[in-house]
Amino acid sequence: MQPFGAIKHIVPVSIDSLMLYFNGPDMEVANTHCYQWALALSEARQQWPWLRECVPAYDSLMVVFDAHAVDMHQVYLALKDMAPKAPPRGEGSNAKKTLPVWYGAPEANDLTQVGEHTGLCVDEIVRLHSETTYKVYAVGFAPGFAYMGQTPKALHCPRLATPRKQVPKGAVAIADNQTAVYPSSSPGGWHLLGLCPLSLVDRDSHSAFLKVGDEVKFEAITEHAYRNHYAH
């Protein structure tokens, strides 16, 4: 299948799914194309009952369809026909969200190790991490786990050589040029900066608080605020 428009590769994944990979001089542009296609396909589901799911990532989008209703070539033609109707870059407004963080919480505190790697003091680490506006590029790994970028270069840290067997729920972490919040207790190999008291997955609907395209800022709070002003 020949690529078209902002799509640079189209790869069959299985009998009922295709992976679209997007062009762009950098990840920001490629992810914007991906997000716009995800929005366009979400709207197209009303006219395309065979379209089951769209799963966006950094620069790719998996399209899952009903193989009993259409074949892969028909899906390809439908996507190609829809391409000119995809929203132009910059259309739509991304949700802006703020996540409170108790930096240096004892259960999630790798600030010393991050400082040793970067040469930054604790105050500088907190300032750099909290003054940056991040974009949610993908949601995965665990329900509600949002990959956000990009962290300032001065804050870049590699993943841990040996991942932890258990990272606490709400742990705010960094790895390479990314940051994230662990929505539940799980294994993990990122450096921990503190704890976020907000629940990132709705208990009833199971929907994620952070979505691809959201703009996120972290706000430093005190231990008192963490323990007394936020429900757990």
N, C-alpha and C positions, 0 to 999 in steps of 0.2 A: 504494500500500500504506500503510495507516494505521499510525502508530507505536503502541507499547504499552509499558507498564512503564517501564523506565529508558531505553528507546530513544526518541529525539526525531525522528530521520529515518531512512528506509530508501530507499536510492538504488540502482537497478540500475546495475551497472558494465559488464557485458557479458552475453552469453547464458548464461554459466555462473557469474556472481558477483553478490553483493549487498554493499553497504556499509552497515553499521549505525553510526549516530552516537548518542552517549549523552548523557543529561542530567546536570546537576550544577551547583551554584552556583560551582564552581571546577574547575580542571583535575584536582586531586587526586581529587575525588569522581567525575568523569566517567571518569578513567582506572581507578579502582577498579571501576566498573561494567564497563568494557571488559575488564579483566583477569579478572573473575569469569565473564563470559560466555565468554571464551576457554577458561577451565578447564572450564566446563560443556560446551562444544561438543567439547572434546578427549575428554571422557568419553563423549559421545553418539556419537562416531565408531564405537564398537563396535556400536551398534544402527542406525546410519545409514551403510551402505556407500557411499552416494552422496556423502557429505561428504568432499571431497578435502583441503581446507586451510582454516585460519583464520589471518589475518594481523592481529594487534593493532597499534595505533598509539597516539597520545596519547589521543584520545577517540573513536576509530572502530575498527571491526573488519570486515575484508573476509572474507566467507564464499564459498568457492569450492566448487562442486558439479558432479556429473556430469550434464550437460544431457541425456544420452541416457537417464538413469535416472529423472530427475524434472524437472518444469518449475519455473519461478520461483514460481508460486503455491503449489505443494506445499511448497516450501522455506519460504515465508513462514508457511504454516499450521503446519508442524513447529516452527519457531522460536517462534511464538506459543503453541503448546501446551506448549513446554518452559519458557517464561518463569517460571512459578511455582516450577519446580524448580531454578532457578539459585541457587547458594549465596548466602546473605545477606552483606551487607557485613561485612568483617572476618574471614570464615572463612578458615582456612588460614594458614600462616606463610610469609612470604617469606624466601628465602635471604639471609643476611647475608654479605657478601664484603668483603675488604679488598684494595686495590690499592696496592702500594708505588710511590713516585714519587721520582725524583731531581730535585727542583725546581732550575731554573736550569741544567740540562744544556745545554752550548753548542749542540747541534744543535736544541734546542727551547726557546728562551729569549726570550720577549716580556715578561718581567717589568718591564723598564724602561718599555715602552709601556703596559702595563696600569697601572703606577704613575702615569704621566703622565695617563692618562684618569680614574683613580679617586681620585688623591690619596693613595694608600696606599704605604707603604714595602714592600720585598720581604718582610720578616718578617711584616707584617700580611697580605699577599696569601696567603702560604703558610699562615698560621694560619687565616684565614677559609676557605680552600679545603679544608684538611685536617680541620678540626673539624666540618664539616657532614656529616650523613648524607644521601645522595642516593637517590632512587628511579629505577629504570630504567623510563622511560615507553614507550620504543619501541626497536626494533632495526631498522636499515636503512641506507640510503646505500651501505654496503659490508658484506660479511659480517662479523658480529661487532661492528659499530659501534653502540654503545648510547647513546641519548640520555638523559642523566640530569639531574635537577633536584631542587630548584631552588637555584641558587647564591645566596648572600647578596646583598641589593640593593647593598651597598657594593662588590661585586665585578663588577657588571654591566658588560659591555663589548660594543659592537656588533661585528658581523663586520668583517673587513678590507675596505677599499674595493676592493682588488685581491687576489683569492685567490692563494695560493702555487701554483706548478705542482707542487711536491712537498713533502709533509709526511712526516717520518720515521715508520717503524713504532714504535708505542708512545708517540707524542707525546700528552701530556695537555693538553687544550685547554678554553677557555671561549668562549662567545659568548652575548650577551644573558643569559638566566637559566639557561643550560644548561652542562653540562660533559660531556666525552667523552674517550675514548682511541682514537686511530687504530689499528685492529688490523693495518693494513698500510700500506706507503708509498703515498700517493695525493695528489692535489690537495686543497687545503682552505683555508678562509677564516676559521678561528678563531684566537684568540690562544693561543700555546703557553706552557705553564708549566713543562714538564719532560718526563721520559721514564719510562715504566713498563716494567719488564723482563719482565712476564708475557706469555705468548702468550694472546690472547683468542679464538683459533679453534683447535680441536683438529686437529692435523695429519692424523690418521687418519679420524676420524668427521666432520670439518668442522663440528662443532657449536660454537655460541657459548658462551663461558664466562659471559657476562652475559646474563640473560634478563629479559623484562618482569616487573616486580614485585619484582625483587631490590633489596635495600637495600645500598648501597655506601658505604664510607668510604675515603679516601685517607690513606696513611701516609708521611710524609717519611722518606727514607733518604739515606745519604751516597753520594758517588760510589764510594767503596770497596765499599760493600755492593752497589751496582748492578753493578759490574764483577766482583766476586769471589764473591758469594753467590747469584747468580741465573743460571740457565742461559739461554742465548739460542738 
